[in-house]
Amino acid sequence: MSDVALAAAVGALVCALLLAEWRASAAGKWVAKPLASAGFVALAVERGACASRYGQAIFAALVLSWIGDVFLIPKNKAWFRAGLFAFLLGHLGFCAAFWVRGVSWPIAGGSAAVLAMVAFLVGRWLLPHVEPKMRPPVIAYVVVITSMVALAIGSIGRQNIGQNSLQRSLHETLPDFLPLIAALMFYVSDLSVARDTFVKRSFRNRAWGLPLYYGAQVLFAWSIV
């Protein structure tokens, strides 16, 4: 399949997953979710993931995300912890991808300081709803995903150092920003997961969170060139 066809297939499977979520169909979730996640892994391969260190890191992160997606299907605390750990490792994979891509550390550091304030506000909202034994892994996850977004911002700064972006066309500059857009989408989508898991379980959380999440993964895969 072409990369466009794979991306379209992921979109169609996400629609099927949302229908399964709305109908509370366990069978539908077990079919649609692993297939949708396999779609973004296949897209990374189609985009040439094995041909570069950046692509290899993105591929590893997407595979870990696929594992996390499967672990989160059962509504069980042990499986949720396993899924959380898989996604934490996945975010470390994305961090490695940005490291390989090149990072402007002053920009990444400044971004981390701003994002730390956002993470503090998220923690104040979320942690009172989290049982004590789950708080350390949740805090660790917040730290890692915050670092991932900061590195994504820093990698954009690195990509544009020494370049006059005003003289570059949109076609030339957009690929540079795909990983950052994906990282931000992933971050926001995780808020829906947090709310659904710890605050208030509702289909509304998944209705906007799942499209954002899968959109982020498709953009990560598409950023491989």
Secondary structure in CASP SS format (residue, H / E / C, confidence):
PFRMAT SS
TARGET T0000
AUTHOR 0000-0000-0000
METHOD secondary structure of the structure
MODEL  1
M C 1.00
S C 1.00
D H 1.00
V H 1.00
A H 1.00
L H 1.00
A H 1.00
A H 1.00
A H 1.00
V H 1.00
G H 1.00
A H 1.00
L H 1.00
V H 1.00
C H 1.00
A H 1.00
L H 1.00
L H 1.00
L H 1.00
A H 1.00
E H 1.00
W H 1.00
R H 1.00
A C 1.00
S C 1.00
A H 1.00
A H 1.00
G H 1.00
K H 1.00
W H 1.00
V H 1.00
A H 1.00
K H 1.00
P H 1.00
L H 1.00
A H 1.00
S H 1.00
A H 1.00
G H 1.00
F H 1.00
V H 1.00
A H 1.00
L H 1.00
A H 1.00
V H 1.00
E H 1.00
R C 1.00
G C 1.00
A H 1.00
C H 1.00
A H 1.00
S C 1.00
R H 1.00
Y H 1.00
G H 1.00
Q H 1.00
A H 1.00
I H 1.00
F H 1.00
A H 1.00
A H 1.00
L H 1.00
V H 1.00
L H 1.00
S H 1.00
W H 1.00
I H 1.00
G H 1.00
D H 1.00
V H 1.00
F H 1.00
L C 1.00
I C 1.00
P C 1.00
K C 1.00
N C 1.00
K H 1.00
A H 1.00
W H 1.00
F H 1.00
R H 1.00
A H 1.00
G H 1.00
L H 1.00
F H 1.00
A H 1.00
F H 1.00
L H 1.00
L H 1.00
G H 1.00
H H 1.00
L H 1.00
G H 1.00
F H 1.00
C H 1.00
A H 1.00
A H 1.00
F H 1.00
W H 1.00
V H 1.00
R H 1.00
G C 1.00
V C 1.00
S C 1.00
W H 1.00
P H 1.00
I H 1.00
A H 1.00
G H 1.00
G H 1.00
S H 1.00
A H 1.00
A H 1.00
V H 1.00
L H 1.00
A H 1.00
M H 1.00
V H 1.00
A H 1.00
F H 1.00
L H 1.00
V H 1.00
G H 1.00
R H 1.00
W H 1.00
L H 1.00
L H 1.00
P H 1.00
H H 1.00
V C 1.00
E C 1.00
P H 1.00
K H 1.00
M H 1.00
R H 1.00
P H 1.00
P H 1.00
V H 1.00
I H 1.00
A H 1.00
Y H 1.00
V H 1.00
V H 1.00
V H 1.00
I H 1.00
T H 1.00
S H 1.00
M H 1.00
V H 1.00
A H 1.00
L H 1.00
A H 1.00
I H 1.00
G H 1.00
S H 1.00
I H 1.00
G H 1.00
R H 1.00
Q H 1.00
N H 1.00
I C 1.00
G C 1.00
Q C 1.00
N C 1.00
S H 1.00
L H 1.00
Q H 1.00
R C 1.00
S C 1.00
L H 1.00
H H 1.00
E H 1.00
T H 1.00
L H 1.00
P H 1.00
D H 1.00
F H 1.00
L H 1.00
P H 1.00
L H 1.00
I H 1.00
A H 1.00
A H 1.00
L H 1.00
M H 1.00
F H 1.00
Y H 1.00
V H 1.00
S H 1.00
D H 1.00
L H 1.00
S H 1.00
V H 1.00
A H 1.00
R H 1.00
D H 1.00
T H 1.00
F H 1.00
V H 1.00
K C 1.00
R C 1.00
S C 1.00
F H 1.00
R H 1.00
N H 1.00
R H 1.00
A H 1.00
W H 1.00
G H 1.00
L H 1.00
P H 1.00
L H 1.00
Y H 1.00
Y H 1.00
G H 1.00
A H 1.00
Q H 1.00
V H 1.00
L H 1.00
F H 1.00
A H 1.00
W H 1.00
S C 1.00
I C 1.00
V C 1.00
END
